[in-house]
Amino acid sequence: MTNHRVINFNAGPAALPVAALERARDEMLDFANSGMSVMEHSHRGKEYGAVHEEAVSLLRKLLDVPEDYHVLFLQGGASQQFAMVPMNLLPVGRSADYVLTGAWSEKALAEAKLVGTTRVAATTAKEGKYTRVPTQRELELDGGAAYVHITSNNTIFGTQWFYVPETGTVPLAADMSSDFLWRKFDVRRFGLVYAGAQKNVGPSGVVVVIVRKDLVEAGRKDIPKIFRYATHAADNSLYNTPPTFSIYMIRNVLSLTAEAGGLEGVEKTNREKGRVLYGCIDKLAAFYRCPVEVGSRSLMNVVFRLPTPELEERFVAEAKKAGMVGLKGHRSVGGIRASIYNAVGLDAVRTLVSFMESFAAKNG
Ligand SMILES: *Cc1c(COP(=O)(O)O)cnc(C)c1O
């Protein structure tokens, strides 16, 4: 079954662990001896209910999510969170701080501007391009802000935060869509985190939100009920029909992660993948060039350039013939992007690296 699978470097939706897909295949027609698939069950029945609970509790366990945080599964993707965060947490008369590190943080800010007052606490844009994240000292934070928003990994520009900014008593909100669960992190450092599942933890259709209970309680009530965190928190993400199959797939992915010993091993592998791939780029610096400053190089989305756009095009085409897909950079920046999320193994990265070595030798 799996011998036709390619090595998938897609940025999102992205690779899923084969074992999570195989489990879905095996359970597809007859889930838990119920004679139907999980998708055909009522979201209020006990079969789906067990899946839902397991997904929440696996997340809680893997991250040690404290009791005073909600774990929610919502719809509308990370893009809807760009709006829901300010709708809930930015009251009239307050202001929110945004740190701009890429296209997604720009979009988050644009949505917040439609809701209320915002400030840019830092930006690392240079002529529309971002090649690093800011240092703590570069953040000009408003001590009275309703929250500070960051994008922990910049999927398009290939940069990542390797520290959690200190924001004092101001809650930190993070878009972790493309690096959620790349390693364990201290949830307490954040007021709210959100992550569209389709990069690192599952299929599209669901966004994970972890949010401090007091922020939810203090959230605005003058917005439609469906957009209030409080609504979904009160009903354990079952206020309306949730994306049951997507949550089921998250369950499959997280249960594999837990079985393999949790996030420490995931982090170790991710660091090794980054070391191997950036190591190749740096070794062959006469041919490959990474535009990102060393301290901000993402371990999830590795972007690099070849000497010419023609060579980049040939690189993508020949990689595809060699069984590797998804390597074309985002249309707004060009170049090459290898997304090496949790489900992309060290073997896959080694295969890419040997392809890169022989491509450089042939074309350099
Ligand atoms: C993909 C992505 C988004 C958008 O996610 P949708 O689920 O398509 O709304 C937002 N932020 C980041 C960092 C992303 O990588």
Ligand as a Chemical Component Dictionary entry (heavy atoms), coordinates in Angstrom:
data_LIG
# 
_chem_comp.id                   LIG 
_chem_comp.type                 NON-POLYMER 
_chem_comp.pdbx_formal_charge   0 
_chem_comp.three_letter_code    LIG 
# 
loop_
_chem_comp_atom.comp_id 
_chem_comp_atom.atom_id 
_chem_comp_atom.alt_atom_id 
_chem_comp_atom.type_symbol 
_chem_comp_atom.charge 
_chem_comp_atom.model_Cartn_x 
_chem_comp_atom.model_Cartn_y 
_chem_comp_atom.model_Cartn_z 
_chem_comp_atom.pdbx_ordinal 
LIG C1 C1 C 0 -1.094 28.323 7.085  1  
LIG C2 C2 C 0 -1.002 29.410 8.075  2  
LIG C3 C3 C 0 -2.103 30.228 8.387  3  
LIG C4 C4 C 0 -3.425 30.119 7.686  4  
LIG O1 O1 O 0 -4.082 28.972 8.052  5  
LIG P1 P1 P 0 -5.567 28.667 7.512  6  
LIG O2 O2 O 0 -5.886 27.421 8.240  7  
LIG O3 O3 O 0 -5.474 28.493 6.027  8  
LIG O4 O4 O 0 -6.431 29.807 7.890  9  
LIG C5 C5 C 0 -1.931 31.187 9.367  10 
LIG N1 N1 N 0 -0.769 31.345 10.013 11 
LIG C6 C6 C 0 0.313  30.587 9.729  12 
LIG C7 C7 C 0 1.585  30.804 10.470 13 
LIG C8 C8 C 0 0.224  29.602 8.760  14 
LIG O5 O5 O 0 1.300  28.842 8.464  15 
# 
loop_
_chem_comp_bond.comp_id 
_chem_comp_bond.atom_id_1 
_chem_comp_bond.atom_id_2 
_chem_comp_bond.value_order 
_chem_comp_bond.pdbx_ordinal 
LIG C1 C2 SING 1  
LIG C2 C3 SING 2  
LIG C2 C8 DOUB 3  
LIG C3 C4 SING 4  
LIG C3 C5 DOUB 5  
LIG C4 O1 SING 6  
LIG O1 P1 SING 7  
LIG P1 O2 DOUB 8  
LIG P1 O3 SING 9  
LIG P1 O4 SING 10 
LIG C5 N1 SING 11 
LIG N1 C6 DOUB 12 
LIG C6 C7 SING 13 
LIG C6 C8 SING 14 
LIG C8 O5 SING 15 
# 
